[in-house]
Every structure is written in C-alpha cells, then in structure tokens.
Amino acid sequence: MGTDDVETLSYELEDDQSLVSYEDGDYQDFSGEGYDPNFDALFGEEEYREMGINPDEATQAKPGSEQKVLMLAARYAAGLPLWNNSDCYDHGPGENLLQGLLA
C-alpha cells in the first residue's frame, strides 16, 4: 500500500450536529450547589446478603452476567477485593469439554 492508496482511503468528515458539545455550556454541572446525590438508593452489604449474595464466597456466574455484576457490587459494598481466585472465568461451553478431557 503506497501513499497514493492512503489518499484514496481518506475523506473529509462532516460535522455531526447530533453530538453534544460541552463548549456551548449545555451540560449539567454537578460540582455546584444544589446537587444532592441520593446515596440511600445504593445497596449496602446487608442488602446484598438479604438477596442471598454472599460476597465472601466464589461465584460460578459467567463474566458479564447479571449475577456476576451483582456479586462484584456486593464485594465492593463489603470492601472486599472484586476478584476471587475461585470465581468462574469461563466465557463459553468449551471450558467444560476441556475439563472433561483433562480428568
């Protein structure tokens, strides 16, 4: 690929007016007075435990699943490390096949 090829692949970009520009001041400033975050809406460790989520235990929930995200949130609320060495790290069904071959 030579320099002539690069020039044929390049083109002018048009302004996308649908994108928000912060230069015109059209954004919400949370640093000023009047912003009162509702921290009561956040779950604490006890709320996760009441839902049956024990942040001290490993989870077999797949990465990215709702169950895994809830476990990570529970660990965060409990002040624990997010990673547990016994957590499931499998992304697909091939892991079970591989474990069957190694057994």
N, CA, C and O atoms as a MOPAC input file, in Angstrom:
PM7 MOZYME 1SCF
protein

 N      0.85300 1    -1.16500 1     0.00000 1
 C      0.00000 1     0.00000 1     0.00000 1
 C      0.90200 1     1.23200 1     0.00000 1
 O      1.70200 1     1.41400 1     0.91700 1
 N      0.78000 1     2.05600 1    -0.99700 1
 C      1.60200 1     3.25100 1    -1.12100 1
 C      0.88300 1     4.48000 1    -0.62100 1
 O     -0.23600 1     4.39800 1    -0.11300 1
 N      1.54000 1     5.63700 1    -0.76800 1
 C      0.94400 1     6.88300 1    -0.29900 1
 C     -0.27400 1     7.26600 1    -1.11500 1
 O     -1.18900 1     7.90400 1    -0.59400 1
 N     -0.30400 1     6.88300 1    -2.40600 1
 C     -1.48200 1     7.18100 1    -3.22900 1
 C     -2.70800 1     6.43700 1    -2.70800 1
 O     -3.82000 1     6.96500 1    -2.72700 1
 N     -2.49300 1     5.19600 1    -2.23900 1
 C     -3.60600 1     4.40700 1    -1.70400 1
 C     -4.18300 1     5.04300 1    -0.44200 1
 O     -5.39600 1     5.01500 1    -0.23000 1
 N     -3.33100 1     5.60800 1     0.38300 1
 C     -3.79000 1     6.24000 1     1.61400 1
 C     -4.65400 1     7.44600 1     1.28400 1
 O     -5.66900 1     7.67900 1     1.94100 1
 N     -4.26900 1     8.20700 1     0.28500 1
 C     -5.04800 1     9.37900 1    -0.09700 1
 C     -6.42100 1     8.98800 1    -0.62000 1
 O     -7.39100 1     9.71100 1    -0.39100 1
 N     -6.52900 1     7.85700 1    -1.32000 1
 C     -7.83500 1     7.43800 1    -1.81900 1
 C     -8.72900 1     6.93300 1    -0.69900 1
 O     -9.95300 1     6.95800 1    -0.82800 1
 N     -8.14600 1     6.48000 1     0.38200 1
 C     -8.94500 1     5.99100 1     1.50100 1
 C     -9.39500 1     7.12300 1     2.42600 1
 O    -10.31800 1     6.93900 1     3.21900 1
 N     -8.76000 1     8.27700 1     2.33600 1
 C     -9.12000 1     9.36900 1     3.23300 1
 C    -10.27500 1    10.17600 1     2.65800 1
 O    -10.46300 1    10.23600 1     1.44300 1
 N    -11.04000 1    10.79000 1     3.54100 1
 C    -12.15900 1    11.62600 1     3.12600 1
 C    -12.42300 1    12.66100 1     4.21200 1
 O    -12.00600 1    12.49700 1     5.35800 1
 N    -13.10500 1    13.70500 1     3.84200 1
 C    -13.43000 1    14.77200 1     4.78200 1
 C    -14.58600 1    14.33700 1     5.68500 1
 O    -15.54900 1    13.72700 1     5.22000 1
 N    -14.48700 1    14.65000 1     6.95000 1
 C    -15.56100 1    14.35100 1     7.89100 1
 C    -16.50000 1    15.54100 1     7.98500 1
 O    -16.07100 1    16.69500 1     8.00900 1
 N    -17.77500 1    15.24200 1     8.03600 1
 C    -18.76300 1    16.29500 1     8.21800 1
 C    -19.03300 1    16.46800 1     9.70600 1
 O    -18.91300 1    15.52300 1    10.48500 1
 N    -19.39500 1    17.67800 1    10.08600 1
 C    -19.76500 1    17.91900 1    11.47800 1
 C    -21.04100 1    17.15800 1    11.79800 1
 O    -22.02200 1    17.23500 1    11.05800 1
 N    -21.02400 1    16.43000 1    12.89200 1
 C    -22.20900 1    15.70300 1    13.33500 1
 C    -22.91200 1    16.54800 1    14.38800 1
 O    -22.47800 1    16.60800 1    15.53800 1
 N    -23.98000 1    17.19000 1    13.99700 1
 C    -24.68700 1    18.09700 1    14.89400 1
 C    -25.43200 1    17.35800 1    16.00400 1
 O    -25.89300 1    17.98200 1    16.96000 1
 N    -25.55400 1    16.02500 1    15.88500 1
 C    -26.26200 1    15.27600 1    16.92000 1
 C    -25.38300 1    15.04700 1    18.15100 1
 O    -25.88100 1    14.67200 1    19.21200 1
 N    -24.08300 1    15.27100 1    18.00500 1
 C    -23.19200 1    15.09200 1    19.13800 1
 C    -23.28200 1    16.29700 1    20.06100 1
 O    -23.42200 1    17.43300 1    19.60500 1
 N    -23.20300 1    16.04400 1    21.34100 1
 C    -23.29400 1    17.12500 1    22.32200 1
 C    -21.93500 1    17.80000 1    22.43300 1
 O    -20.90800 1    17.13000 1    22.54700 1
 N    -21.93200 1    19.09300 1    22.40000 1
 C    -20.70800 1    19.86100 1    22.57800 1
 C    -20.75800 1    20.53600 1    23.93800 1
 O    -21.72500 1    21.22500 1    24.26100 1
 N    -19.72500 1    20.34100 1    24.72400 1
 C    -19.67900 1    20.95900 1    26.03800 1
 C    -19.23000 1    22.41500 1    25.96400 1
 O    -19.29100 1    23.14000 1    26.95800 1
 N    -18.78400 1    22.83800 1    24.79600 1
 C    -18.32400 1    24.21600 1    24.65400 1
 C    -19.47400 1    25.20800 1    24.78300 1
 O    -19.27800 1    26.32900 1    25.25300 1
 N    -20.66700 1    24.80400 1    24.36800 1
 C    -21.78900 1    25.73600 1    24.43700 1
 C    -22.47800 1    25.71200 1    25.80500 1
 O    -23.52400 1    26.33500 1    25.98200 1
 N    -21.89400 1    24.99300 1    26.77400 1
 C    -22.40600 1    25.01300 1    28.14000 1
 C    -23.68200 1    24.22600 1    28.34700 1
 O    -24.36100 1    24.42600 1    29.35400 1
 N    -24.03200 1    23.34200 1    27.43500 1
 C    -25.27000 1    22.58000 1    27.53200 1
 C    -25.01900 1    21.24400 1    28.23200 1
 O    -25.19700 1    20.18000 1    27.63900 1
 N    -24.60800 1    21.30800 1    29.48800 1
 C    -24.40200 1    20.10900 1    30.27900 1
 C    -24.70600 1    20.42900 1    31.73400 1
 O    -24.71700 1    21.58900 1    32.14400 1
 N    -24.95300 1    19.38000 1    32.50400 1
 C    -25.29500 1    19.58200 1    33.90800 1
 C    -24.02100 1    19.60000 1    34.74300 1
 O    -23.22600 1    18.66100 1    34.69600 1
 N    -23.83500 1    20.65200 1    35.49200 1
 C    -22.66300 1    20.78500 1    36.34300 1
 C    -23.00800 1    20.25800 1    37.73600 1
 O    -23.82200 1    20.84500 1    38.44800 1
 N    -22.37900 1    19.14300 1    38.11400 1
 C    -22.66700 1    18.52300 1    39.39800 1
 C    -21.79400 1    19.07500 1    40.52400 1
 O    -21.96700 1    18.70100 1    41.68300 1
 N    -20.86500 1    19.95400 1    40.19100 1
 C    -19.95500 1    20.44500 1    41.21800 1
 C    -20.52800 1    21.61600 1    42.01300 1
 O    -20.01700 1    21.94200 1    43.08500 1
 N    -21.56600 1    22.24200 1    41.50900 1
 C    -22.11300 1    23.41700 1    42.18100 1
 C    -23.07900 1    23.06600 1    43.29000 1
 O    -23.33700 1    21.89500 1    43.56700 1
 N    -23.59800 1    24.08300 1    43.90700 1
 C    -24.57100 1    23.88200 1    44.97400 1
 C    -25.88500 1    23.37600 1    44.38700 1
 O    -26.18300 1    23.60000 1    43.21400 1
 N    -26.64200 1    22.71100 1    45.19800 1
 C    -27.93600 1    22.22000 1    44.75000 1
 C    -27.91300 1    20.76800 1    44.31100 1
 O    -28.97200 1    20.15900 1    44.16200 1
 N    -26.72700 1    20.19400 1    44.09900 1
 C    -26.64500 1    18.78200 1    43.72300 1
 C    -26.55100 1    17.95900 1    44.99100 1
 O    -25.60600 1    18.09700 1    45.76800 1
 N    -27.53500 1    17.10500 1    45.19300 1
 C    -27.57900 1    16.28000 1    46.38900 1
 C    -27.72800 1    14.82600 1    45.96100 1
 O    -28.84900 1    14.36800 1    45.74000 1
 N    -26.61600 1    14.08100 1    45.83800 1
 C    -26.72300 1    12.69000 1    45.40700 1
 C    -27.48400 1    11.85400 1    46.43000 1
 O    -27.36200 1    12.07300 1    47.63500 1
 N    -28.26200 1    10.90700 1    45.95000 1
 C    -29.07000 1    10.06000 1    46.81900 1
 C    -28.30800 1     8.77100 1    47.11000 1
 O    -28.49400 1     7.76300 1    46.42900 1
 N    -27.45500 1     8.81400 1    48.12100 1
 C    -26.68400 1     7.63000 1    48.46000 1
 C    -27.53100 1     6.57900 1    49.17200 1
 O    -27.10500 1     5.43200 1    49.30000 1
 N    -28.71600 1     6.94900 1    49.63300 1
 C    -29.60500 1     5.97700 1    50.26300 1
 C    -30.12100 1     4.96500 1    49.25000 1
 O    -30.54000 1     3.86900 1    49.62300 1
 N    -30.09300 1     5.32700 1    47.96800 1
 C    -30.57800 1     4.42600 1    46.93300 1
 C    -29.57800 1     3.31100 1    46.64100 1
 O    -29.93200 1     2.31700 1    46.00800 1
 N    -28.33600 1     3.46400 1    47.09300 1
 C    -27.31600 1     2.44600 1    46.85900 1
 C    -27.47300 1     1.31900 1    47.86800 1
 O    -27.84400 1     1.54600 1    49.02000 1
 N    -27.18400 1     0.10000 1    47.42000 1
 C    -27.24900 1    -1.04500 1    48.31500 1
 C    -26.00100 1    -1.09700 1    49.17700 1
 O    -24.90900 1    -0.73000 1    48.74300 1
 N    -26.17900 1    -1.55400 1    50.39000 1
 C    -25.05800 1    -1.82900 1    51.27500 1
 C    -24.84700 1    -3.33300 1    51.33900 1
 O    -25.58600 1    -4.10100 1    50.72400 1
 N    -23.84600 1    -3.74000 1    52.07800 1
 C    -23.51700 1    -5.16200 1    52.17800 1
 C    -24.69900 1    -5.98700 1    52.67000 1
 O    -24.94100 1    -7.07800 1    52.15400 1
 N    -25.43300 1    -5.49100 1    53.65100 1
 C    -26.55300 1    -6.25200 1    54.22000 1
 C    -27.66300 1    -6.49200 1    53.19700 1
 O    -28.27100 1    -7.56300 1    53.18100 1
 N    -27.92900 1    -5.50700 1    52.34700 1
 C    -28.96900 1    -5.68900 1    51.32200 1
 C    -28.59300 1    -6.80600 1    50.35900 1
 O    -29.45400 1    -7.57800 1    49.93900 1
 N    -27.31000 1    -6.89900 1    50.00200 1
 C    -26.87800 1    -7.98300 1    49.11400 1
 C    -26.99300 1    -9.33100 1    49.81900 1
 O    -27.40900 1   -10.31800 1    49.21200 1
 N    -26.63000 1    -9.37200 1    51.08500 1
 C    -26.74200 1   -10.63100 1    51.83300 1
 C    -28.20500 1   -11.06200 1    51.95900 1
 O    -28.51200 1   -12.25300 1    51.89600 1
 N    -29.11300 1   -10.08300 1    52.13900 1
 C    -30.54000 1   -10.40600 1    52.19700 1
 C    -31.04600 1   -10.96200 1    50.86700 1
 O    -32.01100 1   -11.72600 1    50.84100 1
 N    -30.40300 1   -10.58200 1    49.76700 1
 C    -30.77200 1   -11.11800 1    48.44900 1
 C    -30.13800 1   -12.48200 1    48.20300 1
 O    -30.33700 1   -13.07400 1    47.14200 1
 N    -29.37500 1   -12.98600 1    49.17100 1
 C    -28.74100 1   -14.29300 1    49.02100 1
 C    -27.38100 1   -14.23400 1    48.35700 1
 O    -26.86500 1   -15.25900 1    47.91100 1
 N    -26.79400 1   -13.05500 1    48.28300 1
 C    -25.47600 1   -12.89600 1    47.67000 1
 C    -24.45700 1   -12.73800 1    48.78800 1
 O    -24.48200 1   -11.75500 1    49.52900 1
 N    -23.56200 1   -13.71000 1    48.90300 1
 C    -22.52400 1   -13.67200 1    49.92600 1
 C    -21.21900 1   -13.23100 1    49.26700 1
 O    -20.62000 1   -14.00600 1    48.52200 1
 N    -20.76600 1   -12.00800 1    49.52300 1
 C    -19.56800 1   -11.51100 1    48.84900 1
 C    -18.28400 1   -12.23100 1    49.25300 1
 O    -17.25900 1   -12.08100 1    48.58900 1
 N    -18.32800 1   -13.00900 1    50.33300 1
 C    -17.14400 1   -13.74500 1    50.77700 1
 C    -16.90600 1   -15.01000 1    49.95900 1
 O    -15.79800 1   -15.54600 1    49.96000 1
 N    -17.93000 1   -15.49100 1    49.26300 1
 C    -17.82900 1   -16.75000 1    48.53000 1
 C    -17.48700 1   -16.51900 1    47.06600 1
 O    -17.68200 1   -15.42700 1    46.53100 1
 N    -16.97600 1   -17.56500 1    46.42800 1
 C    -16.72300 1   -17.53100 1    44.98400 1
 C    -18.05000 1   -17.66000 1    44.25100 1
 O    -19.02700 1   -18.16300 1    44.80700 1
 N    -18.08300 1   -17.21300 1    43.02100 1
 C    -19.29400 1   -17.33200 1    42.21200 1
 C    -18.99700 1   -18.09900 1    40.93100 1
 O    -17.91800 1   -17.97100 1    40.35100 1
 N    -19.95200 1   -18.88300 1    40.50600 1
 C    -19.83400 1   -19.59600 1    39.23600 1
 C    -20.53400 1   -18.84600 1    38.11200 1
 O    -20.67600 1   -19.36900 1    37.00600 1
 N    -20.97100 1   -17.62500 1    38.39100 1
 C    -21.63100 1   -16.80700 1    37.36900 1
 C    -20.63000 1   -16.45000 1    36.27900 1
 O    -19.46600 1   -16.15900 1    36.55500 1
 N    -21.10000 1   -16.47900 1    35.04400 1
 C    -20.25400 1   -16.16400 1    33.89000 1
 C    -19.86200 1   -14.69000 1    33.89800 1
 O    -20.64900 1   -13.84600 1    34.32400 1
 N    -18.66300 1   -14.37200 1    33.43600 1
 C    -18.25800 1   -12.96800 1    33.32700 1
 C    -19.24700 1   -12.17600 1    32.47000 1
 O    -19.64400 1   -12.62000 1    31.39300 1
 N    -19.63100 1   -11.01600 1    32.95400 1
 C    -20.55600 1   -10.15500 1    32.22200 1
 C    -22.02000 1   -10.42200 1    32.50900 1
 O    -22.87900 1    -9.64000 1    32.10200 1
 N    -22.32400 1   -11.52100 1    33.20700 1
 C    -23.72000 1   -11.83800 1    33.50300 1
 C    -24.23000 1   -10.94500 1    34.63400 1
 O    -23.44700 1   -10.36000 1    35.38100 1
 N    -25.54500 1   -10.85200 1    34.74600 1
 C    -26.14200 1   -10.03700 1    35.80200 1
 C    -25.73100 1   -10.54300 1    37.18200 1
 O    -25.47900 1    -9.75100 1    38.09000 1
 N    -25.66300 1   -11.87200 1    37.33500 1
 C    -25.27200 1   -12.44500 1    38.62000 1
 C    -23.84300 1   -12.04900 1    38.99200 1
 O    -23.55500 1   -11.76300 1    40.15400 1
 N    -22.94300 1   -12.03500 1    37.99000 1
 C    -21.55000 1   -11.66500 1    38.25500 1
 C    -21.45300 1   -10.18600 1    38.63800 1
 O    -20.70900 1    -9.82500 1    39.55000 1
 N    -22.20200 1    -9.34000 1    37.94300 1
 C    -22.19000 1    -7.90900 1    38.24700 1
 C    -22.71900 1    -7.65900 1    39.65900 1
 O    -22.17700 1    -6.82700 1    40.38600 1
 N    -23.77400 1    -8.37500 1    40.04700 1
 C    -24.29900 1    -8.24000 1    41.41000 1
 C    -23.27000 1    -8.68100 1    42.44400 1
 O    -23.13500 1    -8.05900 1    43.49800 1
 N    -22.54700 1    -9.75500 1    42.14100 1
 C    -21.51500 1   -10.22800 1    43.06500 1
 C    -20.40600 1    -9.18900 1    43.20000 1
 O    -19.93500 1    -8.92700 1    44.30700 1
 N    -19.98800 1    -8.59800 1    42.08800 1
 C    -18.94800 1    -7.57200 1    42.14400 1
 C    -19.41400 1    -6.36600 1    42.95500 1
 O    -18.64400 1    -5.79200 1    43.72500 1
 N    -20.67500 1    -5.98700 1    42.78000 1
 C    -21.23000 1    -4.86300 1    43.54200 1
 C    -21.28100 1    -5.19800 1    45.03100 1
 O    -21.00500 1    -4.34200 1    45.87200 1
 N    -21.63200 1    -6.43600 1    45.35800 1
 C    -21.68600 1    -6.85800 1    46.76200 1
 C    -20.29300 1    -6.85100 1    47.38100 1
 O    -20.12300 1    -6.43100 1    48.52500 1
 N    -19.29700 1    -7.31500 1    46.62800 1
 C    -17.92300 1    -7.29800 1    47.14000 1
 C    -17.44300 1    -5.86300 1    47.34700 1
 O    -16.77100 1    -5.55700 1    48.33300 1
 N    -17.79400 1    -4.99700 1    46.41400 1
 C    -17.41500 1    -3.58900 1    46.54300 1
 C    -18.06100 1    -2.97600 1    47.78700 1
 O    -17.40800 1    -2.25800 1    48.54400 1
 N    -19.34900 1    -3.26600 1    47.99000 1
 C    -20.06800 1    -2.72500 1    49.14900 1
 C    -19.47300 1    -3.24400 1    50.45300 1
 O    -19.48500 1    -2.54800 1    51.46900 1
 N    -18.95100 1    -4.47200 1    50.41800 1
 C    -18.36800 1    -5.06700 1    51.62200 1
 C    -16.91400 1    -4.65500 1    51.82300 1
 O    -16.31000 1    -4.98600 1    52.84300 1
 N    -16.34900 1    -3.93500 1    50.85700 1
 C    -14.95200 1    -3.52300 1    50.96600 1
 C    -13.97900 1    -4.64700 1    50.68800 1
 O    -12.83600 1    -4.61100 1    51.14300 1
 N    -14.42500 1    -5.65100 1    49.93700 1
 C    -13.58300 1    -6.80000 1    49.60800 1
 C    -12.96600 1    -6.62700 1    48.22500 1
 O    -13.45100 1    -5.82600 1    47.42600 1
 N    -11.89200 1    -7.37700 1    47.93400 1
 C    -11.36900 1    -7.36600 1    46.56100 1
 C    -12.44100 1    -7.88100 1    45.60600 1
 O    -13.20700 1    -8.77800 1    45.95700 1
 N    -12.49800 1    -7.32100 1    44.41100 1
 C    -13.51600 1    -7.74100 1    43.45100 1
 C    -13.23100 1    -9.13000 1    42.90200 1
 O    -14.16200 1    -9.84300 1    42.52600 1
 N    -11.96900 1    -9.52700 1    42.84800 1
 C    -11.58800 1   -10.79800 1    42.24800 1
 C    -11.45900 1   -11.87300 1    43.30900 1
 O    -10.88200 1   -11.64400 1    44.37300 1
 N    -12.00400 1   -13.05600 1    43.01300 1
 C    -11.83500 1   -14.23300 1    43.85100 1
 C    -11.20700 1   -15.30000 1    42.96300 1
 O    -11.72500 1   -15.57400 1    41.88000 1
 N    -10.11700 1   -15.90000 1    43.38900 1
 C     -9.40800 1   -16.87900 1    42.55500 1
 C    -10.26400 1   -18.08100 1    42.18700 1
 O     -9.95700 1   -18.77600 1    41.21800 1
 N    -11.32300 1   -18.34200 1    42.93000 1
 C    -12.19300 1   -19.48200 1    42.63700 1
 C    -13.40000 1   -19.10600 1    41.78700 1
 O    -14.24100 1   -19.95800 1    41.50200 1
 N    -13.50000 1   -17.83800 1    41.37600 1
 C    -14.60700 1   -17.42200 1    40.50500 1
 C    -14.52200 1   -18.12200 1    39.15500 1
 O    -13.45000 1   -18.53300 1    38.71200 1
 N    -15.67000 1   -18.24400 1    38.52200 1
 C    -15.73100 1   -18.77500 1    37.16800 1
 C    -15.08300 1   -17.76500 1    36.22300 1
 O    -15.34900 1   -16.56600 1    36.30800 1
 N    -14.24700 1   -18.24800 1    35.34100 1
 C    -13.62700 1   -17.37000 1    34.35200 1
 C    -13.94100 1   -17.82900 1    32.93700 1
 O    -13.42100 1   -17.27200 1    31.97100 1
 N    -14.77800 1   -18.82800 1    32.81400 1
 C    -15.14000 1   -19.41700 1    31.52700 1
 C    -16.03700 1   -18.47400 1    30.73800 1
 O    -16.97100 1   -17.88700 1    31.28400 1
 N    -15.74600 1   -18.33500 1    29.46000 1
 C    -16.56600 1   -17.49900 1    28.59100 1
 C    -17.44900 1   -18.32000 1    27.66200 1
 O    -18.22900 1   -17.75400 1    26.89800 1
 N    -17.34100 1   -19.63900 1    27.71300 1
 C    -18.14600 1   -20.43500 1    26.79900 1
 C    -18.17700 1   -21.90100 1    27.18800 1
 O    -17.56800 1   -22.29600 1    28.18200 1
 N    -18.88800 1   -22.71400 1    26.40500 1
 C    -19.05600 1   -24.13400 1    26.73900 1
 C    -17.79300 1   -24.96000 1    26.54400 1
 O    -17.74000 1   -26.08900 1    27.03100 1
 N    -16.78500 1   -24.45800 1    25.86200 1
 C    -15.56200 1   -25.21300 1    25.62000 1
 C    -14.80100 1   -25.54100 1    26.88600 1
 O    -14.06500 1   -26.52700 1    26.92400 1
 N    -14.96100 1   -24.73900 1    27.92200 1
 C    -14.26900 1   -24.97400 1    29.18400 1
 C    -14.67200 1   -26.31900 1    29.78300 1
 O    -13.81700 1   -27.05500 1    30.27600 1
 N    -15.96100 1   -26.64700 1    29.74500 1
 C    -16.43100 1   -27.92800 1    30.29200 1
 C    -15.85500 1   -29.09300 1    29.50400 1
 O    -15.48600 1   -30.11100 1    30.09000 1
 N    -15.77100 1   -28.96100 1    28.19400 1
 C    -15.20500 1   -30.01000 1    27.35700 1
 C    -13.73700 1   -30.21300 1    27.69600 1
 O    -13.28400 1   -31.34800 1    27.83800 1
 N    -12.99500 1   -29.12900 1    27.82500 1
 C    -11.57700 1   -29.20900 1    28.14500 1
 C    -11.36900 1   -29.85100 1    29.51000 1
 O    -10.46300 1   -30.66900 1    29.66700 1
 N    -12.17800 1   -29.50400 1    30.49000 1
 C    -12.02600 1   -30.09000 1    31.81800 1
 C    -12.33300 1   -31.58200 1    31.78600 1
 O    -11.72400 1   -32.35400 1    32.52700 1
 N    -13.27000 1   -31.99500 1    30.93600 1
 C    -13.58000 1   -33.41200 1    30.80600 1
 C    -12.42700 1   -34.19700 1    30.21000 1
 O    -12.20500 1   -35.35000 1    30.58000 1
 N    -11.69400 1   -33.59100 1    29.29600 1
 C    -10.54800 1   -34.25300 1    28.68000 1
 C     -9.37100 1   -34.35500 1    29.63600 1
 O     -8.59100 1   -35.30400 1    29.55900 1
 N     -9.23600 1   -33.39700 1    30.52800 1
 C     -8.11600 1   -33.39500 1    31.46300 1
 C     -8.35100 1   -34.30900 1    32.65000 1
 O     -7.39600 1   -34.68200 1    33.33100 1
 N     -9.59500 1   -34.68100 1    32.91600 1
 C     -9.90600 1   -35.50900 1    34.08600 1
 C     -9.53400 1   -36.95500 1    33.86800 1
 O     -9.73100 1   -37.78400 1    34.75700 1

